[in-house]
Amino acid sequence: MIVFQTLIFVIAAVFYLLNLNNLVVLIFKNQKSKNLHILLAIPYFVSCILMSVYSNGSSPLIYFCATVFFYISIYIYIAIKKVCKKITSAYIVILFLSIDSIIQSLGCIIIRMFDKQFNQFLVWKISSLLFNIIAFIVLRYLIDNYKNQVRDSVKLLSSRIYILLLISLFIIGELCGNMAQAEKLSFTNNVNSLFTTLTVLIFLVVIMSFVFSSISKQYYESISKVMEKQVHEQVNYYQKINKLSDDIRGFRHDYKNHMICLQALLEGKEYADALEYVRDITRQDIIESNKFFSGNQIADAILSDKAELAKQSGCKIEFDGFISDEIRATDLCIILSNALDNAIEACARFVTDDTKIITLKCDVKQGIQLIRISNPNEKNVSATETSKEDKDNHGFGLYNIRHTVENHNGHMSITSKTPVFILDLEFPVT
């Protein structure tokens, strides 16, 4: 029996590491294995064997030390991947093991309703093994099919939601643990255990529903802000057009007077004054106005607005190419506004005497809209980071861009290397 129990525990321990690795890959990115992982595996599995052998209480000290090292090894395994912060690593480990602990307790509660005499440690590990096998299948499916969606959704949740989720799991775990430790259960208590099990499962479903609801809420709030921004940019654009029209009408009205003044200066051979007069005329807004002509009026409005914002941050937007007018205005606003905002924010992160250039190149080839936005990335800062203080309400930009592009059956790719960050988008247009 002890050999079978140990075998089950070791297999479950293998799935622990596989699932935690899958969680890191799903939420962050893949990381090449290091020799340290292999070295860590030896004492990790030794601790598993010791926990199984001494689970009968024959040596509490050895069992306690093995248990402590077992959980520390799991944390170290995640922390040395260096794809997430230490606090994040600890949170992932605690969250996963909390869910695993709840499943183990539920397994004991269910078995105790039918059999009062059973090997509790063995039931724990069999329940854990079944849970980890299911978790492994689900995580691999998400990695293969919904990796980007999961990564973007995780960024939408605020830290308060993560704290609330962990506290809820602790409460459920404590409730299940107390029920699992009860040695005598009458028929009435069996019924109560059944209802407790169902309540816990329903509570877990409610928690997950709450998490998904929070993601949806954050997403639609960000979409609402984008819509407001689009209306504001369109209003500004039309105001600039009206001002330009007024300037043109004013210039036409004064054109004859300007010619009379120039003629008088030239006839009087006052060439220097005539030249200065011409310079004064050409310094008017109508001549120096820097407009964009992309082929899409909404894109022109966005580019004009962002160009002014870029100028305030000591950078300049250079545009080249064509943007289809078949793109829905809302989608175009989401893509260009968020991408340019991120680029301007990146340029504002470092100080230089030279003007920082944001390059936007667009083209339509065989019905596919191609967009490439590049900006300086002097410190090789991750594209997913934000320098804004309100981090809970920011960081939706790339999520919104990816979501919009993929809704059009398109693709988004990121190249983040010193000294340039590049965002490539491609999606079909009708």
C-alpha positions in Angstrom: 0.0 0.0 0.0 2.8 2.4 0.9 4.4 1.8 -2.5 1.2 2.5 -4.4 0.5 5.6 -2.2 4.0 6.9 -2.9 3.6 6.2 -6.6 0.4 8.2 -6.7 2.0 11.1 -4.8 5.0 11.2 -7.1 2.8 11.2 -10.3 0.7 14.0 -8.7 3.9 15.9 -7.9 5.0 15.7 -11.5 1.7 17.1 -12.6 2.1 19.9 -10.0 5.2 21.1 -11.8 3.8 20.6 -15.3 0.6 22.6 -14.5 2.5 25.4 -12.8 4.8 25.6 -15.8 1.7 25.6 -18.1 0.2 28.4 -16.0 3.4 30.5 -16.4 3.5 29.8 -20.2 -0.2 30.7 -20.5 -0.1 33.9 -18.5 3.4 35.1 -19.5 5.6 33.3 -22.0 7.6 30.2 -22.6 11.0 30.0 -21.0 13.8 27.6 -21.8 14.5 25.1 -19.0 17.7 25.6 -17.0 19.9 23.0 -15.3 18.8 24.4 -12.0 15.3 22.9 -12.7 16.8 19.4 -13.0 18.9 19.8 -9.8 15.8 21.1 -8.0 13.8 18.0 -9.1 15.9 15.6 -7.1 15.3 16.9 -3.6 11.7 17.8 -4.7 10.8 14.2 -5.4 12.8 13.0 -2.3 10.5 15.2 -0.2 7.5 13.7 -1.9 8.6 10.2 -1.0 9.3 11.2 2.6 5.9 12.8 3.0 4.3 9.7 1.7 6.3 7.3 3.9 5.8 9.3 7.1 2.2 10.3 6.4 1.1 7.8 9.1 2.5 10.0 11.8 5.5 7.9 12.7 7.9 10.8 12.5 6.0 14.2 12.6 9.3 16.2 12.4 10.5 14.5 9.2 7.0 14.8 7.7 6.8 18.5 8.6 10.3 19.3 7.2 9.6 17.3 4.0 6.3 19.2 3.5 7.9 22.6 4.0 10.7 21.8 1.5 8.1 20.4 -1.0 6.2 23.8 -1.1 9.4 25.8 -1.1 10.7 23.8 -4.1 7.5 24.5 -6.0 7.9 28.3 -5.4 11.6 28.2 -6.4 10.7 26.3 -9.5 8.4 29.2 -10.6 10.6 32.0 -9.3 13.8 31.0 -11.2 12.0 31.2 -14.5 12.4 35.0 -14.3 9.3 35.7 -16.4 7.3 37.2 -13.5 8.0 39.0 -10.3 8.6 37.1 -7.1 5.2 38.2 -5.6 3.5 37.0 -8.8 5.3 33.7 -8.6 4.1 33.3 -5.0 0.6 34.2 -5.9 0.5 31.6 -8.8 1.8 28.9 -6.5 -0.6 29.7 -3.6 -3.6 30.1 -5.9 -3.1 26.7 -7.6 -2.3 24.8 -4.4 -5.3 26.4 -2.7 -7.6 25.0 -5.5 -5.8 21.7 -5.3 -6.3 21.6 -1.5 -10.0 22.3 -1.9 -10.3 19.4 -4.3 -8.5 17.1 -1.9 -10.8 18.0 0.9 -13.9 17.6 -1.3 -12.6 14.1 -2.2 -12.4 13.1 1.5 -15.8 14.5 2.3 -17.4 12.5 -0.6 -15.6 9.3 0.3 -16.4 9.7 4.1 -20.1 9.7 3.3 -19.8 6.1 2.1 -16.9 4.7 4.0 -15.8 5.9 7.5 -12.6 3.9 7.4 -10.2 4.9 4.6 -6.7 6.1 4.0 -7.1 9.8 4.1 -3.6 10.6 2.7 -4.2 8.3 -0.3 -7.6 9.9 -1.0 -6.0 13.3 -0.9 -3.4 12.3 -3.5 -5.8 10.5 -5.8 -8.1 13.5 -5.7 -5.2 15.8 -6.4 -4.0 13.5 -9.2 -7.4 13.6 -10.9 -7.6 17.3 -10.5 -4.1 17.9 -11.9 -4.8 15.6 -14.9 -7.9 17.6 -15.8 -6.1 20.9 -15.1 -3.2 19.8 -17.4 -5.7 19.0 -20.3 -7.5 22.3 -19.8 -4.3 24.4 -19.6 -2.8 22.8 -22.7 -6.0 23.5 -24.6 -5.9 27.1 -23.5 -2.3 27.5 -24.5 -2.9 26.0 -27.9 -6.1 28.0 -28.7 -6.6 31.0 -26.4 -3.1 32.0 -25.2 -3.3 35.6 -26.3 -6.9 36.1 -25.0 -6.0 34.7 -21.6 -2.9 36.9 -21.3 -4.8 40.0 -22.2 -7.7 39.2 -19.9 -5.4 38.7 -17.0 -4.1 42.2 -17.5 -7.6 43.6 -17.3 -8.2 42.5 -13.7 -7.2 44.9 -10.9 -5.1 43.8 -7.9 -8.3 44.0 -5.7 -9.9 41.2 -7.7 -6.9 39.0 -7.3 -6.8 39.6 -3.5 -10.5 38.9 -3.2 -10.1 35.7 -5.2 -7.4 34.4 -2.9 -9.3 35.3 0.2 -12.4 33.5 -1.1 -10.4 30.4 -1.8 -8.9 30.4 1.7 -12.4 30.6 3.2 -13.6 27.7 1.0 -10.5 25.7 1.8 -10.9 26.2 5.6 -14.6 25.1 5.4 -13.7 22.0 3.3 -10.7 21.2 5.5 -12.8 21.2 8.7 -15.5 19.0 7.0 -12.8 16.6 5.8 -11.3 16.2 9.3 -14.6 15.2 10.9 -14.3 11.6 12.0 -17.9 10.8 12.8 -20.7 11.6 10.4 -24.3 10.6 10.9 -26.8 10.4 8.1 -27.8 14.0 8.8 -24.2 15.1 8.6 -23.8 13.1 5.4 -26.6 15.2 3.9 -25.0 18.3 5.3 -21.7 17.3 3.7 -23.4 16.7 0.4 -25.0 20.2 0.5 -21.6 21.7 1.6 -19.9 20.1 -1.3 -22.5 21.4 -3.7 -22.3 24.8 -2.1 -18.6 24.9 -2.5 -18.8 24.0 -6.1 -21.5 26.6 -6.7 -19.4 29.2 -4.9 -16.4 28.3 -7.1 -18.7 28.8 -10.2 -19.9 32.2 -8.8 -16.2 33.3 -8.2 -15.3 32.4 -11.8 -18.4 34.2 -13.1 -17.4 37.2 -11.0 -13.9 37.2 -12.5 -15.2 37.0 -16.1 -17.8 39.7 -15.3 -15.0 42.0 -14.0 -13.0 41.4 -17.2 -16.1 42.2 -19.4 -16.8 45.3 -17.3 -13.2 46.6 -17.6 -13.2 45.9 -21.4 -16.5 47.7 -22.1 -15.4 50.6 -19.9 -12.3 51.0 -21.9 -14.3 50.7 -25.2 -16.6 53.5 -23.9 -13.6 55.7 -23.2 -12.3 55.0 -26.8 -15.7 56.0 -28.2 -15.6 59.3 -26.2 -12.1 59.9 -27.4 -13.2 59.3 -31.0 -16.0 61.8 -30.8 -13.7 64.3 -29.2 -11.1 63.9 -32.0 -13.7 64.2 -34.7 -15.0 67.4 -33.2 -11.5 68.8 -33.0 -10.8 67.8 -36.6 -13.9 69.5 -37.9 -13.1 72.6 -35.8 -9.7 72.7 -37.5 -11.3 72.3 -40.9 -13.6 75.2 -40.1 -10.6 77.3 -39.0 -8.7 76.4 -42.1 -11.7 77.4 -44.3 -11.9 80.8 -42.4 -8.2 81.3 -43.0 -8.6 80.6 -46.7 -11.5 83.0 -47.0 -9.6 85.6 -45.1 -6.5 85.1 -47.3 -8.7 85.4 -50.5 -10.3 88.6 -49.1 -6.9 90.2 -48.4 -5.2 88.8 -51.6 -5.8 91.9 -53.7 -4.5 94.2 -50.9 -1.4 92.0 -50.5 -0.7 92.3 -54.2 -1.1 96.1 -54.1 1.3 96.4 -51.2 3.8 94.1 -52.9 3.5 96.1 -56.2 4.2 99.4 -54.3 7.3 97.9 -52.6 8.7 96.5 -55.8 8.0 99.7 -57.8 9.9 101.6 -55.0 12.7 99.1 -55.3 12.3 98.3 -51.6 13.2 94.6 -52.2 14.2 93.8 -48.7 10.9 95.0 -47.4 9.0 93.2 -50.1 10.9 90.0 -49.2 10.0 90.4 -45.5 6.4 91.1 -46.5 6.3 87.8 -48.4 7.8 86.0 -45.4 5.1 87.4 -43.1 2.4 86.1 -45.4 3.9 82.6 -45.7 4.1 82.4 -41.9 0.3 82.2 -41.6 -1.2 79.0 -40.3 -2.7 78.2 -43.8 0.9 77.7 -45.2 2.6 76.1 -42.2 -0.3 73.8 -41.3 1.0 70.2 -41.1 -1.9 68.0 -42.3 -2.1 64.2 -42.9 -3.6 62.7 -46.0 -4.0 59.0 -45.5 -7.1 58.4 -47.6 -9.2 58.0 -44.5 -10.8 61.1 -42.9 -11.0 59.5 -39.4 -7.4 58.5 -39.6 -6.4 62.0 -40.6 -8.3 63.4 -37.5 -6.5 60.9 -35.2 -3.1 61.6 -36.7 -3.6 65.4 -36.5 -4.6 65.1 -32.8 -1.8 62.7 -31.9 0.8 64.8 -33.8 0.0 67.8 -31.4 0.3 65.5 -28.4 3.5 64.0 -29.7 5.0 67.5 -30.1 4.3 68.3 -26.5 6.3 65.1 -25.6 9.3 66.1 -27.8 8.5 63.7 -30.5 7.2 63.7 -34.1 4.9 61.4 -36.0 6.0 60.6 -39.6 3.3 59.0 -41.7 3.7 57.3 -45.1 1.2 55.2 -47.0 -2.6 54.6 -47.3 -5.3 53.6 -44.9 -8.5 52.1 -46.3 -11.7 54.0 -45.8 -13.6 50.7 -45.5 -12.4 50.2 -41.9 -15.1 50.9 -39.3 -14.5 54.2 -37.6 -14.6 52.7 -34.1 -12.1 50.0 -34.9 -9.8 52.5 -36.6 -9.9 54.7 -33.5 -9.1 51.8 -31.2 -6.2 50.7 -33.3 -4.5 54.1 -34.1 -5.3 55.9 -30.8 -4.0 53.2 -28.5 -1.0 52.4 -30.7 0.0 56.1 -31.0 -0.7 56.7 -27.3 1.6 53.8 -26.4 4.3 55.1 -28.8 4.1 58.7 -27.4 4.3 57.4 -23.8 7.3 55.3 -24.7 9.1 58.3 -26.2 8.3 60.4 -23.1 10.1 57.8 -20.9 13.6 59.0 -21.8 15.1 62.4 -22.3 17.2 63.3 -25.3 18.1 66.5 -27.2 17.1 64.9 -30.5 13.6 64.8 -31.7 12.2 61.3 -31.2 10.5 59.9 -34.3 7.4 57.8 -34.3 7.0 56.1 -37.7 3.6 55.0 -39.1 3.7 53.1 -42.4 0.4 51.8 -43.9 -0.5 50.0 -47.1 -3.3 47.8 -48.5 -2.2 44.8 -50.4 -4.6 42.2 -51.9 -7.4 43.4 -49.6 -5.2 43.3 -46.5 -4.6 46.4 -44.5 -1.0 46.5 -43.3 0.0 48.9 -40.4 3.4 49.2 -38.9 4.1 51.6 -36.0 7.7 51.9 -34.7 9.1 54.1 -31.9 12.3 54.5 -29.9 12.8 51.9 -27.2 16.0 53.0 -25.6 15.6 51.1 -22.3 14.1 48.0 -23.9 10.9 48.5 -21.8 8.3 45.8 -22.2 5.3 46.8 -24.4 2.9 45.6 -21.7 4.2 48.0 -19.0 2.8 51.4 -18.4 4.4 54.4 -16.7 1.1 55.8 -15.6 0.3 55.9 -11.9 -3.2 54.4 -12.2 -2.0 51.0 -13.3 -5.4 49.3 -12.6 -7.1 51.5 -15.2 -4.4 51.5 -17.8 -2.7 48.8 -19.9 -5.8 48.0 -21.9 -4.3 49.4 -25.1 -2.6 46.3 -26.6 -5.5 44.2 -25.4 -8.0 46.4 -27.3 -5.8 46.5 -30.4 -5.4 42.7 -30.4 -9.1 42.1 -29.8 -10.1 44.5 -32.6 -7.6 43.0 -35.1 -8.6 39.4 -34.3 -12.3 40.3 -34.7 -11.4 41.1 -38.3 -9.6 37.7 -38.6 -6.3 39.6 -38.5 -3.0 39.2 -36.7 -0.9 41.4 -34.3 2.8 40.9 -33.7 5.3 42.8 -31.5 9.0 43.2 -31.8 10.5 44.9 -28.8 14.3 45.3 -29.1 16.7 48.2 -28.3 16.6 50.7 -29.8 13.2 50.2 -31.6 9.8 48.9 -30.6 7.7 47.7 -33.6 4.0 46.9 -33.7 2.8 45.1 -36.9 -0.9 44.7 -37.7 -2.6 43.1 -40.6 -6.3 42.4 -41.2 -8.6 42.1 -44.2 -10.7 45.1 -45.4 -13.8 44.8 -47.5 
